[in-house]
Amino acid sequence: MKVLLVEDEKVSRIALSDALRKAGYQVVACESGNEGLEWIEEDHFEAVITDLRLPDLSGMEILKAAKQKDKDCAVIVVTAYGTVESAVDALKLGAYDYLTKPFSTDKLLAMLKNIHHLHELLRENLQLKKWVTTYQEREIIGNSAPIRRVVEILRSVATTDYTVLIQGESGTGKELAARFLHRTSERRQGPFVAVNCAALPEGLLESELFGYEKGAFTGAVRRHVGYIERSRGGTLFIDDVDDLPLRLQVKLLRVLQEREIQRLGGEHPIPVDFRLVCASKANLAQLVASGSFREDLYYRLNIITVTMPPLRDHREDIPILIDHFVKRYGQGKAGFALTRTQLEQLMAYDWPGNVRELENVVQRMLALPPGVDLLELGSTFLPEVQERQSPASASPPAEELPALADFVRAQEYELIAKAMRLAQNNISRAARLLKIPRTTLQCKLDKMRLARQGGPLRAGGEAVR
């Protein structure tokens, strides 16, 4: 840490300079106020120690100049004529602290140690703010027709307050699209609150979404404001909404209908104002058909749907994305470039992990020392490309496999039929065995045209006994 010392008394100036240098600080010592002002203009100091009474000007002027040059500069004012008034004046002008002669060198060193820690925290905070700003303001990269279409839709719906459902495979950038939507909306001054349904267990997810009052359950030692309430005036982003348990789907539906919540253990409803953006890695319409997602909630969410394309459907954006990731992570890798063969290999790959996988591959390439080619490492990447391109390992033709929806439906029918047999055609008991609501089972039974009064259960046209 660099320290400026302004002290007209020679003995004190030399003694303090030696003590500060011995403690590891870089010290510039001045014998007059004008010399101190010159150093303040020419250099940068994290701390300034100045005598209040100098032969040519006041230490208050040193204080003002230092704070004007850098508001984060910590100024310690020292005087042998300390008064309450002068101390208050110095602090009002932004002085870090005030010392009255004679003072202990250890006390000054303790102050400088605290100042050093303060500057470290300020630097970390500045870096964190830059990182958050960079993360939140990331653009959707790509010039392909599918990406341009996504951006066009997002910009169009940003001016509205409708609920948006973003669908797409894992790694396609669903949260990035949600943040872009928030940033270009009328709610951009409000908070963007993100919650991942797959990352939290059901019990914790409910308390995190809706919040709870003190004493609502064991361990609730204070009131907790949930994600929904925290998003007031902004955007609530529910990621992996397809993993939201059925019980919480009912509660979320009520929030969307009533625009109010009730904390766990709370007695009064709380009005909320937020825009809902959801992301799903699965097709919600198919989940509704299988009974694992509520139909009424699906219609509430499916107002505006945006589908993020998988990377294999816009391969022409791969070079642009690679360039973007190299600029982001390639500090100290000046001149890094892919060969034509490497680029062709990357373009030929199917990218099951989509843009996130590409980002990770670029990071690994940048991490390797010069001369080491990631694509030539035996177990890292290239075998996956070769395996996908190898006819011997190709998947069997589609006609050899049943349609996924038909297969899932048949399995579901068999399970329901077994549960009904075990429950002796008691729907409530069968629903408990299947761990689904009775209404859901009743709906499925109606669709399957199952007999409710002792008749044989039928699935796929065959009697099940």
N, C-alpha and C positions, 0 to 999 in steps of 0.2 A: 504494500500500500504506500502511495506517495503522499508525503506530508510537507506542508509549507509552514515554517516557523518564523514568525515576525516578532523579534525581541531586540530592543535597543541596548539592554544591558549585556555587555560582552561576556561576562562570567556566566550568567544564566543561560545565554544563547549557546555557548560552547558546551556547558554541562548537559543541557537538554538535548542538543544535537547528538552528543556521544551516546546518551542513554537510549535515544530513539533508534539510532543506527545499530546499537548493540542488540536491541530487541527485534531487529530485522526489517525496520522501515527505511524507505528511501526518503531522505530529508534534504530539503532546500532551506537554508537558514538566511534570513535577511535582517539587517540592522536598522532599517527605516521602513516607514509605511509606503513611501513611493516605490521603493525597490520591490516591496511585496506586491503592490498593484501591478507592476510590470510583469512579475512572474505569473500572477493570476491570469493576465491577458495572454501570455505566451504559452502556458503549459496547463496541464490538467492535474488537479489535486483532489484526492478523496477526503482529505482532512486539512484544516487550517488551524494553527494555534497562533493567536495574536494577542499581544499586550494591548490593554485598553488605552493607555496613555503612551503615545509615541512623540518624538521630537517634532515631526513635520505634520502629522495628521492623526485623527482618532482611530482607534481600533474598530469603531463602529463603521467607518468607511471601508475598512478591509472586509468586515462582515458583509456589508451590502454588496460590494463588488464580487465577493466569492459566491454569494447566493444568486446574484444576477447572472453570473457566468454559468453556474451549475447548481440547480435547486437541491440536488442530492448531496452537495458538498457539506460535510459536517464541520462547523466552526466552533472552536472552544475559545472563549474570551478569558484572558488572564489579567488580573490587576492587583496592585498592592493597596488600592483605595476602594475596596468593595463596599457598595451600598446596595440596599434593597432596590432603590430606583434604577440604578444602572444595570442590575441583574435583570429586572423586569424588562427594561428597554431592549437589552440584548436578546432576550428570549422572544420578545415580540417581533424582532427583526429576523428571527429564524436561527438563532444560535443553538448549537446542540447542547452545550452546558457552559457553566460559569465557574472559574476557579479563582480563589483569593490567595495571594501570596502571604506567607510561605505555604506551599503545598507539597505533598509527597509525590515523588516521581512515580511510585507504584500506582497512585491514584490516577495520574495522567495516563499511564500505560494501560490501566484497566479500561479507561474511557476509550482509548484508541482500539483496544481489542474488541470492545462492543461495536464501535463504528465499523471495524473491518467485517465483523459478522453481519452487520446491517447491510453493508454494500454487497456482500455475497448473496444475501436474501433478495436484494433488489435486482441483482443480475439474474438470479434464478427465476424470479417473478417475470422479468422482462422476456427471458427466453421462453417461459411457459406461455405467456400471452402471445408471443409470435407463433409458437407451435399451434396453440388453439385457433388463432386467426387463420393460419395456413390450412389447418384441418377443416375448419368450418367453411372456408371459402374455396374449397377445392372445386374446380369446374368438372363437368362431365366431358371427358376427353374423347374425341373421335369426330371424323368427318364423313363417316359412312351414312347411308340413307337410314338404316335403323336407328342410329344414335341421333341423327338430326330430327327424326320423327319424335323420339322420346323427349328431346329438349323442347321441341315445338309444343307438344302437349302440356308439358310441365309449365312452360311460360304462359300458356293459355289459361290453365286452371288456377294459376297462382293468384290471380286477381279475385277469385271467388273464395268462398269459405266452405266448399263442399268437402265431404270426406273422400279421401283418395286411397285406393288399394293398389299397392305396387307388388306385382308378381314377378317371379323370375328365379332361376337357379341360384344356388349359393355362390357368392363371389361375383355376381354380375353388377353390383353397385346399387343395391336397393336403398341402403341408408344414405349413400351419396345423393341419390335422387331425392330422397326425403329432405335432406338438408338444403339442397338446391331449391326445392319447392318452398321451404320456409324462408330462405334468404331472399327470394324474389316476391314474397307475398306481402300483404298489408300487415302481417303479424311479425315482421322481421325484427321489430324492436322488442318483442316479447321473447320469452325463453323457448329453447328447443329442448324438450325433455324426451329422452329415449329410454325405452325399457325392452329387454329381450325376454320373451316368455320362455324360451328354451333354456335360458341360463339360470332361472330361479325355480326352486321347488314350489309346488302349488300353495302350501301354507304361507310361505314367505312372499310369494307373488301377490297374494291377496292383500296382505298388509302393506306391501310396497306400493301397490296401485292405489289403494283407497285410504291408506293411513290408519292410525289408531289413536285412541285416547289413552292417557295414563291409567294403568290398572286394568286395561281391556283384557289382558291375559298375563300369565306368569312371565315376568321379564320385561313387561311394558312399564318401565320406570319413568317415562316421560311421554308427552304427546309427540307423535310422529306425523308429519305432513306427507301424504303419498304423492306418487308421480302425477296423478290426474290433477290434484289440487295445485301442485307446483307449476303446472303448465298453463295456469290461468293467464290469458292474454297472449298466449303463444301457440306452439304446436306440440301435440303429444304424438310421439312416434312409437307405435307398438310393433316391434320386430318379431318375426316368427309367430304371428297371430294364429297360425294353424296349430300351434302347440298350446293354445289357451284352453285350460280345462273347461268342460261343459258347464260346471257350476259357476265359473267366473264369466263365461260367455253370457249367462243370464244377467249377471250384475252389470256387465259392460253395456248390454242392450238397454237396460233401464237407465243408465247414465246418459246414453245417447238420446233416449226418449225424453227424459225429464230434465236433463242438463243440471243435475245436482247429484251429489254423493253424500254418503254417510260413513264417517270413519268407524272402524271397528270399535265397539264400546261407546260410540257416540249416541246422543239422544236427538239431535236436530240435524236436518239436511243442510248441506252447504252448497250454494249455487256455484257452478263452475262455467268458465268461458274458455274454450280451447278449440283448435282445429285438430281433427283426428286424421293421422296418416298411418296406415297399416302396411306391413310387408309380409308376404307369404311365399315360402319356397315351394309350397304344394298348391295344386289346383283346388281352390275352395269349393267349386261346384261339385267336384268328385267327392270331396269330404262330406258335403251335404248329402249327396246320394247314398253314401255309406253310413250316414247317421252319426259321424264323429264331429260334425260342425253344425251348429244350429242354422236352420234355414232363414229364420227371421233376422238373425244377426248378419248373415251373409248378405241379405238384401239391403240392410242398413250400411254395410261397408262397400258394397259393389255399386256405388254411385258413379264414380269415375275410376276406371281401371287403367293402369299403366303397366305394360309388360317390358321388363328389361331383357334385351336380347342376349343370349349366350355368346361368348366370344367367338365360337366357331361360326356364328352367323354373320359376323362382321370382321373377318380376318384382316381386311384392308386397314383396320385401325391399329393392328399390332405394331407396326413400325413407329407410329405416333405415340402409342402408349409406352413403348420401350424408351423412346427419347425422353418422354415425360418423367419416367421413373429414374432414368440415369441422371437427369438434372436434379431430381429431388434427393437421391441417395448417393450420388457420385462425387461428393466432396473429396478432393485429393486423388481423383481418378481422371485427371485431365487427359484428353485424347482417347478415352475409351470408345471403342467402336466395334460393332459386330462385323464379321466377314459375311460375304454373300452366302456361303454355305450354311453358316449358323442361322442367318435370317430365314433361309429357305426351310431349315429344319423347324424353326419356331413357327413358321407360317403353316407347316404341314401338320403340326400337332393339334389335337382336338380340344385341349384345354378343358378338362372336366371341372377344374376348379375356377375356370373363367379368369376374369381380370385379377382377382386376388392371387391366383396361382402364378400368373405372369409376373405380377409385382414381386412375389417371393423369389422367382427364378432370377429376375434381374438383380435383386439384392444379393443373391448367392454369387452371381457372376461378378459383381462389383467387389465382393468380399474376398474372392480368390486372388492369389498373387499373380503378377504378370506372367504370361506364358502358359498358364493352366486354363484349359478350356473345359468349362462345366459340361458341355454337350459331349465331350469325349470321355468323361469319367464313367466307368463301367456300371455303377449302380445308382447313379443319381438321376439322369434324365433321359438320355438317348434310348436306353432299352425300352422305356415306355412308348416312345415314338415308334420304334421298330416293332414292338409287340402289337401296337394298334394298326400298323401297316402290313403286318404279316398275315397272308391268307390262311395259314394253318391255324391261327388263333382267332380268326374272325368268328363273330357270333353266328349261330344258326339262322337261317332265313326266318323272316317274321311269320311266314305261314306255318312254320313248325311249332309255334308257340300260340297259346290262346291269348285273346285280348286281355289286357290287364284288368279292365273293368269287369269283364265276365268272370275271370278267375276269382277276383276279390268277392264278387257278389255270390258266387257259388260257395265259397268258403264261409262267408257270413251266414248264408242260409243253413248250412250244415250245423254251424255252431248254435244258431238260434233254435233249430229243431231239437238239438240235443238238450239245450237248456229247458225247453218246454217239456220234453219227456221227463227230465229229472224233476221238474217242478209240477208234474202231473197236470199240465196245461194251466197252471196258475200263473197269470202274467206278472203279477207283482213279485212273486217268488223268483220267477225266471229273470226278471229285470235285476233283482238283487244278485243273482248268480252271475249275470253278465256285467254287473257294475255299470249299468246305464239307467237313465230315468225311465219310469214306467211308460210315460207318454211317447218316448222315443221307440221303445219296443212295440207299443201298440201301433205306431205309425208303420213300422217295418212289417209287422204282422199283416196289416191291411194291404200293404203293397205286395206281399207274398201270397195274399189270398189264403191265409191259413185259417183253418177251422178253429173256433174258440171253444166249442162245446164237445170235447171228447173225440172229435174225428181225427183221422190220421193227418199228420202234418205233411205238407208237400213242399218239396224244394226241387226246382228244375224239372217239374212235371212228374217226379217219382215219389211214391209214398214212402214216408219215413216212419218206421214203427219202433 
